[in-house]
Amino acid sequence: MRMCREVQIASARFCCHGRNVVFGFPASADRRRRGIDRSKRENVKEGETGSPLKLTWSFGFNCNVSLHNVSDANRKVIFYVTAHTAILHDFVTNTQRLLQGHRNSITCSTVSGNKRWIATGDQGDQSMVIVWDSYSCVPVRTLFNPHSGGVAAVAMTLDAEYLATLGASSPQSLSLWKWTTSEKPLHTIVIDPSLGLQTHLVFNPSDSQHLMSTSEHQVIFYSWDSGELKYHAPTLTDKTFNKTVGTFSQSAFIPSTTRAMTGTSEGMAVLWDHARPDGPGAPPVTKHPMMKKALKMVRLQEAGITSIKQFGEYQVTGDALGHVRFYDAHLCLVNWWDNFNAGPVTSVSFAHSPKSTDFSSYVVPGQYPNDATIRAGNFVVPDFTVATSRSIVLHTTAKGGKIDVLLREHERPVHALATHPFHSKLLVGSYTGFLKLWNYEKKTVLASRNFDQQIQCLTFDPKGQFVSVGFTNGMVRVLDSLTLADDGPVFRHSHGVVTHVAFSHDSRFMATADDERRLVVFKRAPAETFSQQPWEYLGKYRAHHKPIQDILFGVALDSSHPRLLSLGLDRVLVEYDLSNSSTDDLRLLSSDRIEQSAVPSCLAWYPAVTKESFLVTASDQFKFKLYNSTTKMCRKTVLGPTYGTPARKISVLPHGGTGNGKRRYIAFITQEKIGLSIVPLDGNPFSNAALTAHPGGISDVAHSHDGKYVFTSGGDDLCVNMWRVNTDALDALALLGGDGLVPFYSLLEGGRDGELFAELEDYFYYAQLKHQGINTMNRREVSSKVPLSEVPGIMRALGFFPSEQDIEDMLNEAKYSEYVDTGKYVTEIDLGELIKLYVNHRPVFGLDASEIENAFRVLAISSGRGRSEDGDPAVDRGYLLELLQSRGEHFTESELADHLGALFGHTADGLDVAAPDAAAQLEDGLPEKVTAGMLSSSVLGFLSETQ
C-alpha cells in the first residue's frame, strides 16, 4: 500500500492577467489527466417519448427559408421553419404540427407538386436532408451527410420522384437522388468555385432531367438526360447588353418553351435560351437544353426582383417593394398586387388545386379580379401566401381579393423574454423594437407595440402590474402590463446596453445593469407624487471591474426588506445597502470574491428545500455552487450538467406543474440546450436531462407562473420555443440511474469494479493508518470514517490537485453539512461522502498540460524575457521561483524547497533549505530558462499526447 506523495506544490496558484492558473502534480503515472470523457457528455437522447421537455409550440418563423402553402380542398395549412424544427401551421384552427429530426438549423426546403411531400435540409456537423409526409408528419426518408458542411438548396420534381441538393461548402457539389428507392445519390458533380456560391435550385417542370441553380452573379444549367450529370455556365456581364445587370436573386423555367428567366436587383429579367445562328449561312447551333445563353434583358419593374415562382402558365415575381406580379410566357403583365405593404417579398406559394384548362364556364363574373389584358377576362388562380423579409406572412384569397395577415413576427434577433407572474402571458421583445404580448395557452396576441430602439431585456414586476424594458441604447421604460403603454417617464441613466432588469418582491425597487458594469436602482415614488412620476431615480454604482453577469433581488432574513445583489465576471458577489441609500447615494453592504479560478455565469435563489438560505451559481467549470446567503460562504459544490457547454442561466421552477409537487426543479440553458435538474442538487448525472432547443444558441429563458412550461428564445433564429415540462419523466430517469452511490460510481473510471475505486479504497484506509501514526505499536482500529484533515491528501493522491481555497470549500462543505439540523460540526467522513466530494469537486475534464502552456505563454510575455533556444515560451528560473513564493496561494521558502527537493529526488522529505548547497541543488534541478514542456514532462511527470 502506497501513501500519497507529500508533494503539496499542487496547491500553488498564481494570477496571470486576472485568471488563476493551476499547477498540479499527479500522484501516479497512469493518471495524468483525470476527468469525464468528452465523448460521454451527452447522455440523454433527444426526441424520446416521455421526454422531460417536449416542444409544444414555436413562436416566429425563419423568413430566410421559403414558406410554402400546402393547402388543398381538405386543409388550410402553411409550411415554414423555425430553427431546427419544421412546422405545419393550420391557420384556420390555429394549430401546429411540429416536425422534429434535424440537429442543425434548417436552411432550405421544397415541396412536391401535389403538396404531399416536403423536403428539408440543414447546414452543419452531421447535416441531413429529410423528406416528410405532410399528412402524417412522418419522416419517410433521411439522407445523412449528403454534402460536406450541409445543404444550401434543395429542389424536388413535380412528381416527387427525384430530389436535387446543393452543398453549402466550397467547392460546391450538386447531387441527384431517387429518394424513393435509395439513400445514395444517382449522380454527383463538383461545381467550379469561381462560379460563386449557388443558393437557389429549381427543376424544369416540363422535363425533370434538367435543372438550374443561381448565385448572385452566375446561373448554371444542368442536364442528366445522357446518363451523366453535366453543367453549363453561360456568361453575362454589364457589357453583354450595355446594361447594368445587378445581382441575381432567383430563376425559373418558362413553361411550354425552351427559355428560362432570372430576376435581378435592378428589376430586370434575364432571358436564357438556346444560342441562335449568327446570320444567314451560319452553321446551326446545337440546341441541347443545357446549352443556353443570355438572349436579352427585359426591364419588368423599377424595384429589384427578390423572388420568382413558376406557377401554371404564369411567371410570378415578388420585389423589394412588396409587390407581386403575374406575367405570361411572353413576359406580358397579366395582373399584380401592390397593396401588401409588408416589405420585400421572399417567397410566393400557391395552394394545391386540380388541373383545369377553362374556368370561364363556371366562374361567376365579379368574383375574381380582371386581368390586365385588353380582353380583361377573369384572373383565376388558387389562393396564395406571400412571405416577406419583415417576417410577415399574408394570405390572399384570389376569389374576392381578400388579404389576411397570418403571421407578423420578429425580423431581427430575439433576446428578451418575460412571463407574467399570475397569468398565461408571454412577452417577447427583439432588436426590431417590436414588443409582442401573447396568451401562450390560447396562442393569441393580446397586445403589441413598436419602438425605434432595440430591445435587449425585459421583466414583469412580481405583482404583474408593470413591465420594465431595457434597450441597447441605455434607455429604460416602464410599461403597463396590459396595454404596453408607458407608465412613467423614460429613464436614460446608462450609456451602454441594458443587459438586466429586475424588480424587488414588493415592487418598491427596480434595478438595471448595463454592459459598462453600471448598476442603477429606481424607487417607487411616494403617494403624493405618484400620479406625476411613478418611479424615481435612487442611485447608481460601478462595483465590478468586469461585466455584470446577473442581478438578483431577495428578501432579508426575519424581515420583509428587499435585498439586491449583483454577480460579475470578476468573480465578485456584491450586495447593496438599500436601507441606508438615498437619492444619488447608492451604498454597498458587502463585496465578496466567491470564485478563485472558475467564472460564474448566473445567480439565483436556491429553493427552500433546506432550513438554510442559499444562493446558487453556475460556472464555466460545469459546477453548481451553493453559498450561504448571509455569510457568502461556499457550502456545497456539485457537478452540474455536462452537455457540451456549461450552464449559462438557471431558472428555478415554482411549485406545481406536472409530477411530484413536493420536489423542486431547476431549468437551465447551455449554449444551445435547454434542460432540467432535480433539487436538491447533489451531482447525480441522472438527475439532469437536456435537449437541443436552438442550434444557433439560446439567448434567454423564462418559465410560466405555474411551472408547466419553459420558454427559450433563439436570438438570431428569430423564434421562441415553448416546452412542456414533464417532471415525472425526469424522476423516472433519475430512478433508472440507481439509488445511493450507484449513480456516482458511473463517474469513476471503470465504475464500482474499476481500478480507480480500488485505489480510492486503499487511500481511504491508509489515511486512517497515517492518522493513527505509521510507526505506532498500539492496537490498530479500522473505522468506516477518516478525519477531515486527511481529505486533501487523499484527493491529491487520486490525481485531483485542489488549491487551498478549494480545500477550504471541501472541508466547510463536510464540516457544516449537519450543523443546521444538529448544531454540531462534522469531523469525520465516510467512503461514500468522500466519493461524492471527489466527483463533485474535481475538474470535469481533468488537468491538461495545455493549461500550463497557456500560463507560461502569459508569464513569458509578462516577464519580457522570453523564449528558449527552441523558440518556445520560457520563464527565467529566478522569476518563476519568485512567483511561486509571492503570487496567488504562494509557498514559503521552506515549503518550496521541500516540494522541489522531493520532485528532484534529493530526499524523501524534500530539500533542506538550511543546507549550504540548497541553492545549488535547486539550480541543478531547474534550467536557467524553464519551458512549459520541460516543466510538464521532466519535473511534473505529465505524459505527452503521444505517450
N, C-alpha and C positions, 0 to 999 in steps of 0.2 A: 504494500500500500504506500502510495506516494503523497507526501504533503504538498500543498500548493506552494509555489515559489514565493520566497519573501522578497519579491521584486515589486515594489509598490510604485514604481515610476509611472505605472498606468494612470495614476491619479493626476498626472501633470496635464494642465491645460494652459494655454496662453492665448491671448486675444490677437487676432490678425485682422485689421480693418473692421473691427466691430463684431467679428464672428469667431467664436471659440473653436479651436482645433484640438482634437483628441489625439494624444499619443497612447497607444495601447500595446500591450505585450502579451501574446498568447502563452499559455502555460504548457501546451503540448503540441508537438509537431503536426499532429493530424487534425488540428482545429485552428486553421489560420484566419478564417473569416466566418464567424458564426452568423446565422440569420435565416430567415424564412426564404425558401426558394422562390425567386421572382416568377417562375413559371406556374406557381400554385397560388398566386394572389387572388384569382377569381374562382371561387368555389361554388358559386350559385349560378345555375343555368337560367338563362333568360327565357321568358315566354312560357314557362311551365304552367300547367293548370294548377290553380290554388296558390298562385304566387302571392307573397305578402303585399305586393303592389301591383295593381292592374290598371292599365291605361283605359280610361272610360270616355275621354273627350279631349279634343285638341282645338284650342282657340287660335285662329290665324291660319295663314297659308303661305307657301313659298311662291311668290309671284315670278320667280326666275325660271320655274319649271312649268311647262304647258299645262293649262287646265282643260279638261275635256268634258263635254256634255255627253253623257251616256244614257240620256233619257230615251224612252220609247213609249209605245202605247200603254205599257203597264207600270211605268215608274217615271218619276221626275227626279233625276239624280245627276249630280256633277261629281267629277273625279279630280282631286288635287292632292298635293303632298305637303306635309309639314315635317321638317327634319328627316328622320329615317322611317316615317310612317306614311303610308298611302291611305287616302280617305275617300270613301264613297258617301257623299252627303245628300240625303233626301231633303230637298228644300221645301217640300210640301208638309211632311211630317216633322221636320226639324230633328232628324236623327242621323247619326254617323255609324258607319261600319268601318272599323279600323283594320287595315291590312299591315300586319307586322311581320318582319322577317329580315329586313336589311340591318346590317351592322353599322353602316355609314349613312351619311345624309344622301337622300335620293337627289340625283341631278338631272334626270331625264325620264320621259315617259312617252308612251304611244298607245293607241287603241286600234283594234281591228275595225273593218268597215261596218260590221253589224253590232259594234259596241259590246260584244260578248267578252273579248279577250283584252287584257290590259298588260302591258309590259313596263317594268320599271327598272332603272339601273342606277348604281351609285358609284362614288369615287372614294378610293382609299384602300387601306390594307384589307385583304380578304373581301374584295368587292364582288358583286354578283348582279345578275340580271334575273328577275323573277317574272314569270308570266302568271297572271291571276285570272280566275274565272270571276267576272264581275257580278254574277248572280249568286254563286255560293260563297264567294270571297275566299276560295281555297287556292293556294299556290299549286299550279298544275305542272310547272317546270321551273327548275332553278339551274342557271348556268353559273358555275363557280369560277371566279377569276377569269372572266372572258378576255380581259386585257390587263396588262401590267399598269397599275395605277388607277384602274377603274374605267368607267364608261362616260364619254362626253355626250353622245347622242345615240338614240335608238329609233328604229323605224320598223313598221310591220306592213306586210302586203294587205290589200283589202280583204282577201280571202283568209288571212291569218295563217297561211301555210309557211311563210318564210319570215325571218327576223334578221335585221341587219344592225350591227353595233359598231360604233366608232370609239377607239381607245382615247383616253384622256391625256396620256403622256406622250412626249415626243421621243422618237418618231411615232406618229400615229399609225394605227393599223385598222383596217376595216375587215370585219368578219361577217360571213353569211351563214345563217343557221336554219336548218329544217328542224325547228324546235319540237315538233310533234313526235319525232321519231328518234332524235339523237341529242346528246349533250355535247357533242363535238361539232365544230364548225365545218360546213361544206367547203368553204374557201376562205382564205385569209390573205390579205395583201398589205404590204407596208407602203405608206404614203411618204413621198419626199418631204422632209421637214421644211424645205424652203417654200412650200405652198401654204404655209400658215396652219394655225390650229383650226380644224374644221369643227363647227359647233352645231350644225343643222343637217339633218339627213332625211331624205324622202324617197319613196319608191315611185316609179311611174305607174299610175293607176291602170293604165291600159296595157302595160307589159311589165310584169314583176321581175323580169330579168334585167331591168335597167333601173338605175337609181342615181341620185346626185347628192353631193354634200356642199356646204357653204361655209366659208370662213369670212373674215372681214374684207379680204382682198382677193379671194380666189374661189371659183366654183369648179368642182370636179365631177365629171360624168363617169359612171361605172357600168360595166356590162359583164355578164357571165353566161351569155347565150351560147358561147362556143365551148362550154365546159371548163373555162378558165376565167378567173376574175381579173379584169383589166381595168385601167382607168385612163382618162384623157383630161388634161387640164388646159383649156383654152386661155389665151392671154387677153387681157383687156386693160388698157391704161387711159389716162386722160387724153392722150394723143390719138387714140384709135378713132374717135368721132369728134375730136376737138371739143369735148365736153367734160366737165368735172364729174367723175364717177361717184366719188364719196366712198363710204364703206358699205359692204353688202350686209343685209340682215337675214332674210330667208329666201328660199327658192321654191318653185312649184312647176310641175309639168302642166302644159295646156292640153286638155283632153281633145281627142279626135284630131290631133295634129302631131307633127314631129317636133314642135317647139317646146321651149321651157322659158321661164322668166324668173328674174331675180330682182328683188327690191333693194333700193339704196337709200342712204341717209339724205340724198339730195332730192328725194321724191321721184326718182327716175326708175323706170323698169327696163332692165336689160333683157333683150330677146335673144335666145340662143336657138340655132337651127343648123342643119347641115350646111357645109360650105358650098357655095354656088360657083359655076364656071366663071372665069374672069371675063369672058367675052365670046363673041362668035368664033367657032373653030377651036376653042379651048378644050382640052381633054375633059371628059366627065369626071366629076368628083365622087369618090366613094361615099355613099350615103349610109354609112353604118350609124345606128342610133347613138353610139357613144361619141362619134367624131363630130362634135359641134363647135361652132364659133359664134362670137357675138355679131349679130347681123345689124342691130340698131339699138338705140336707146330712146325711149319714149318718156317724156315727162307726163306723169299721170297726175301729179298734185304738187303743191308747194311744200307741204310738210314731208319730212322723211318717212319712208315706209318702214315700219317696225315689224310687221307680220304679214305673211302671205299664206293663204289657205285655199286649196283647190277643192271646190265642192260642186258636184254635178257638172253643169256646163259653165259655171262661173269661176272667176278668179277673185277671191275675197281678200282685200287688203285692210290692214289697220295701220294707223300712222301716229306720229308723235303728238298730234293734237287731239287724239282720242276719237277720230272719225273712222267709220267702217264703210268701205265702198265695194260695190259689186261690178265686175267687168265681164264682158263676154269673151269669146275666143279671139276676137279681133281687138281686144282691149278698149272697146267702146263702153262708156259708163252706162250701167243699167239702173242702178239705184244706190242710195247712200243713206247712212245715219250719221248725223253730226250734232246730236243733242245729248250725248252721253256726259260730257264734261267730267271725265273721270281720270284723265291722264293718258299717257302713251299706251297704246294697245300692245299687249304681249302675246295674246292668243285669241282666236275666234274659233268656236266649235259648235257644230250643229247636232241637234237631236237626230236619232235614227228614224228614218221613215222608209216605207217600201218604195221601190222604184215606180215612178209613174211618168208617163210621157205627156199627158194632157190633163191639166186641172180645169181648163176653162169650161168643161161641160157641166161641172157641178160647183164651181166657185161662185158664191153669191156676190154680185157687184157691191163694192164698198167695203167688204170685209178685209181685203188686202190692199196695200198701197199700190198705186200705179207705178210702172217703171218709167225710166227716163227716155224711152224711145218715142218716135213720132206716133206710133200706134197707141202708146200709153195703155198697154194691157196690164192685167193684174200681175203684180210681182209676188209670186208664190214660192216661199221657202219654208222649211221647218223652223221651229223655234231655235234660237241660238243664244249662246252665252259669250260674253266679252270679258276678258280679264285684262287688267291694266297694271302698270308698274307701280301704281299707288296702292296696290293691294285691295282693289275694288273689283268685285265680280258683279256683272249686270246680266240679267236675263231678259231677252227680248222675245216677245210673242209676236211673230210676224203677222198673224191674223189679228188685226186691230192695232198693231204697233205699240203695245203696252211694254213699258220698261220697268223692271223691278230690280232693286239692289239686293242681291243675295248675301254678299259679304262686303264689309267695309272694315278692313283690318289695318294693322300697323305696317308701314312700309319701310321703317328703319328699325335698328336693333331695340329689343325689348329688355330692359334691365330692372324694371320696377314692378313689384307685386305687393299686394296687401289684401288681407281678408278681414271682413267685419267681425267684431268680437261676439256678436249675438245672432246675426242673420246670415243667410246664404248669399253673400255678396262678395264678389271678387273685383278688385280694382287693378287695372293694368295700364302702365304708362310706358312710353317709348321715346326714342330720340327724335321722332317726328313732332313731339309735343302733343301727341294725341293721348287723351285720358279716357278710358272706357270702363264703365261700371256694369258688371254682369250679375244676373241671378244665375249662379252656376248650377242650381238644381233644375231650373226650367230652361236654361240655355237661352235666355233672352237678355237684351240690352236694356238697362234701366236708365242710363244717362251717359252722355259723352261730352267732351269739351276739348277744344284745340287751343294750344298755346304756341307762342312764337319761339319758345326755348325748349331745349332738350330735357326730358325728364329722366333723372338718374335714380331717385329713390322716393318711396312714399310709405306712409303707415296710417292706420286708423288710431284714434285715441281709445283708451280702454272702455270709455262709455259709449263709443260708437257715434259720437256727435260730429266729430271733425276728421278731416284728412289733412295731414301735413305732406307737402310735396317739395322735394328738393330738386333743383335744376343744375345743369352743368355750368351755368354762368354764376353760381353762387347765390342765386335767388331762392327764397323760401316763401311758399304760400300756404295759408291755412284755408281749407275749403269746407263747405258744408257737405256732410257725408251723403245726403240725399240728392241734392241738386247739383253738386260740384261748383256752386257759386262761391265767390270769395267771402270769407268770414273774417275780415280784418285786413290790415294793411299788408303790403308786400315787403318782406324783410330782405335787406341787402347787406348783411354783416360779414359775408365771406366773398373772397375774390376767386377762389378755386371751385372745383366741382364739389357739390354737396353729396357726400357718399353715404351718410347715415342720418336717419331721423328717428326720434323716439319720444314717447310720452311717459310721464310718471303714472303710477297706478291710479291716482286720484285726478288725473288730467290737469293738475295745477302747474306742472312744469313741462316744457318741451325742450329737447336738446338736439342739436345738429352737429355733424362733424364733416369737415371737408378734406380735400386731398393736400392741403397745405398745413395739415396737422393742427388745425384750429377747431376747438370745441366751443360752441355758442349755446347759451342757455336763455330761454324765454320763460316768462312767468305769466300766469293768468292774471288779468287786470282786476283790481278791486271793483266792487259793485258800482261805485259812483262814476267810474269812467268806462265801465264795461261796454256800454252801448256805443261809445265812440271808438274805442280801441280795445278789443277783447284780449289782445296779447301785448305784452310789453317786454322790451329787451332787458335782461338781467346782467349778463356779462359774458366774456369770452376768455379762453385760456389756451395757451400752446404748451401743454405739459409733456409732449413727446417730441423726440428728435428724429423720429421716423414716422411714416404714415400710420394713421389710426386704423386698426383692423375692425374694431367693433365698439359700440357704446351700449350701455345697459342701465335701465332703471330698476330699482328694487325697493324693498321696504325695510326700514331699520328694525332690528330685533326689539321686541317689547314696546313697540310704538307704531304709529301709522305714518311717520315722516318718511318721505321718499329718499332713497339713496341713488347716486349717479356714479357710474364707473366707466372708464374707457380703457381699452386694451390696444397697445401699439405694436408695430413691427419691431420696435426696440426692446420687446420682451418685458415691458413695464406695464403694470396694472395700477391705474390712478383712480383714486376716489376723491370726489369733490365735496366740499363742505357747503351744502345748500342752506343749512340753518343759519350760518354766520355770514353768508354772502349778501351783498347789497348791490344796488344798481351800479354797473360798471366796475364791480369789485367781486369777481368770482374767485373763491378761495379753494385751496387744496386741503384735503384731510389727510391723505397718505399717498405715497408713491412707492411701489414695491416691484423689484425685479423678480419675476416669477419663473423665468427660464434661464438656463445657462447657455445651451447650445441650440436647442430647438426654437423654432419661430412659431408662436401661437397664431392661429388664423381666425378664431372666433371665440365668443364668450356667451354663456347662458347660465340661468339659474338651474341648478340641479333639482330634479323633482323631489318633493318632500317624502322620500321613502325611508329616511333616517331621522333621528332626533336632532341631528346636527345640520346646520345650514351650510350648503356648499355652493361654490361656483364651479362650473365645468368648462374646460377649454379643450380645443383640438389643436394639434400642432403638425408641422411638416414632417415629423418623425413617426407618423402613424400612431400617435398616442392620444388618449384622453387623460386629462388630469383633473382631480378634484382638489379645490382649495377651500379651506375654512373661510367663510365669508367675512369673519371679523378679524382674525389674525393673519389671513392670507398665507397660512402655512400649507404646503402641499401635503395632502393627507392620503392621496391614492393616485397611483399611475397604472393605467391598464392599456393593453393592446387595443388599438382602435381598428376600424375597418381597413382592410388592405385590398382595395380594388383599384389598382393601377396608380392612383394619386391619393394623397392624404385628404381627409375631410376638410372642406373649406368653410362650411357653415352648418350649424346644427339648429334644429327647431324642436323644442320639447312639446310633444302632443298632449293635449288635455285629457282628462278622464273621459270615459265613454267610448264612442266609436264602436268598432266591431270587436268581438272577442272578450277576453278577460278584463273586466272593468277595474279589478284590483291592481293590475300591473300598469306600469307606465312605460312609455316608448319614446324614443328619440328618432326623428327623421334627420338624415344628414345628406349632404351633397358632396361629391368629389368633383373633379374637373368635368366629367360627363355622365356620372351616375347618380341615381337617387336611391337611398337605402333606408332601412330601419334597423334600430338596435333596441334590445330589451334592457330595461332598467330594473335592478341596479347593474351598472356596468362592472364587469369582472374580467374582461379579456377573453371570454369564451368565444372562439371564432364562429361557433354555430349559433350565436345569439345575434348575428348580423346577416342581412340579406340585401342585395342591391342589384339593379339592372340599369342598362343604358337608357337615359332619358333624352339627352340631346348630344349627338356625336360631336357637334361643333363646340360644345361647352355649355355649362349651366351658369346663368348669370344671377339667379335669385331663387329662393324657395319660401313658401308660406304654407300654412295649414289651415283647415277650416275650423270654425269655432267649436265643433263637436268632435274633432279628431277623425272624422270619417274619410277626409280627403287631404291630399297633399298636392300642391301646385308648384310647377317648375317653369321658369322662363329660360329660353334658349339664346337670348342675345341676338346674334346675327341671323339665326334661322327664323326669326320673326314670329315665333309661336309660343304659346303657353300650354303645357300639358297638365291634365287633371288626372290624378292617380287615386284609385280607391284603395284604402288601407284595409288589409286583412290580417289582423294580428294573430288570429288562430293559426294561420299558415306559418307565421314566424315562430310561434310557440311550438308547433309541430316539428319544424326544422331543428329547433333547439333540443327537443326531446330525442330526436333521432341522433343527435350528436353525442348523447350519453350523459350520465349523471356524474356528479362529483368531479374527480380529477380526470376522468376519461377524455373530455374534450381537450384538456391541456396536454395530455400525453401526445396528441397528434401534432403539437407544436414542437415537440422534441424530435430531433433527427433520429429516425429508427423507431420512434414510438416507445411504448412501455417495455418492449423487449430489446431495445437498441443499446448500442454501446454508450451513448451519452447518459441514458438513465442509470445504467450500471455504474458509470463513473461518478455520477452525482451522488448515488448512494454511498459509494466509497468515501467521497469527500465529506459527506454528512456525518458518517460515523467516525471518520478520522478526526474531524473537528472536535468531537466530544473528547477523544483521547488527548488532543492538543490542549483543550481547555483544562483537563484534569492534570496535565503535565506528562510530557512524553517519557521522562525518566523516573516517574514516581513508582514506588514499590507498593503503594497502597492498593487496596482492592478496587478493581475497575467496576464502574456502574454504567451499564449501557442503557440509555434513555431513548425515548421517542422524540426528544426535542434537543435542540442545541441553543446555546445562548446567542442573543442577537449580535454580540461582539464578534462572533465567528462568521457572520454572514458575508462581510466584504471579502474575506479570504476565500471562501467557497466560490463566490461569484467570479473572482479573478482567475481562480484555478480552472473554471469552466470556460474560460475564453471571453468573458464579459468584463470589460475594464471600466467601471464607473468612476466618475470624478468624485471628489469629496462631497460636492453638493448632491450628486446622485445617491451616494451612500447615506447622507443625512435624510434624504427623502424616503429611501427604503426603510431605514430604521424607524423614522417617525411613523410611517405607514403601519408598520407592525406594532410599534410601541403604543400608539393611541387607538388601535383598532377596536378595543373593548372599553375604552375609558369612559365614554358617554353612558354606556349601559351599566358598568360595574364600578366606575370610579377608581379603577386600578390600571397600572401600566402593565403591558405585556413585556416580559423579559426573555422569553424563550419562544422558539418557533419550531413547528414540526416539519416533516419532509414535504407534506402536501402544500403547506403555505410557502415553503421555500421554492418549490417548483413554480407556483403561481408568481412569486416575486421575480423569479428568473425570466420566465417567458414574457412577463408584462413589462419589465424594465430594460431588458437587453435591446440593443438596436435591431430593428426589424430586418435590415439587410446586412447586419454584421459590420465589422470594421474592414475597410477597404484600403489597400495601400495607396490608392489614388488620393485619399484624403490627406495622407502625409505629403504626397507630391504637390497637391494644391497648396498646402500650408507652406512648404518650402519655397514654392514659387512666390508667395506673398512675402515671406521673410527675406528672400533674396532681393526682392525689389526694395523692401523697407531698409535693408542694411546698406544698399547702394554699392555692394561689392560683387554681387555676383554670380559667377559661373565657374564650374570646374574645368579641367583641361579638356574634357569631352564636350563641353558646351552646355551641360545640364545645369539647372538652377542649383546653387550651392550657398551655404551659410558658413561663415567663419566659425571655427571651433569655439573660440572665446566668446563670440556673440551668442551662439546657441546656449552655452553653459550659463551665460549671464541671464538670458531669457528664462531658462528653466528655474532660476533662483529668484527672479524678480517679477515675472508677469503671470497673470492668471492665478491658478492654485499652485503657488510656487513651492519649491523644495528648499529646505535649509541646506547649507553646505554639507552637513553630515549625512543627511538623507540622500543627497545626490551622489555623494561618494560611495555610500553603501550600495545603492542600486546599480550604479555603473560598474562598481567593482564586481558585483555578482554577475552582471551581464558579461563582463570581460573574463570571468572565471578566475579572478585572483584568489578569493577565499569563499567559503560557503556563507560567511557573514558579511561579505562585501569588502570594501576597501577601508583601511584605517586612515582616516583623514589626518591624523596626527603623525603618521609615518613620514620620515624625511623625503621619501621618494614618491609620495602620494601624487603630487602634481605630475611627475614624470610618467607614472603609470596611467593617469588619465590621458595624457598626451599620446602615449603609445597606443591606447585603445581607440582614440578618435583621430582621424587625419586632420590636417590643417583646414581643409575645405570639406565640409560634410554635405553630401547629397542625399536626396530622398531615397534613391535606390540603395545606397550604401547603408543608410540607417535601417531601412526596412529589412534587407536581406542579411547583412553581416552582423548587425547589432541586435535587432529585434527578432530575427528568425522568420520573417514572413516568406512564404513561398511565392515565387513569381507565377504569372499566369500560365507559363509553360510547364511548371513543375507539378 
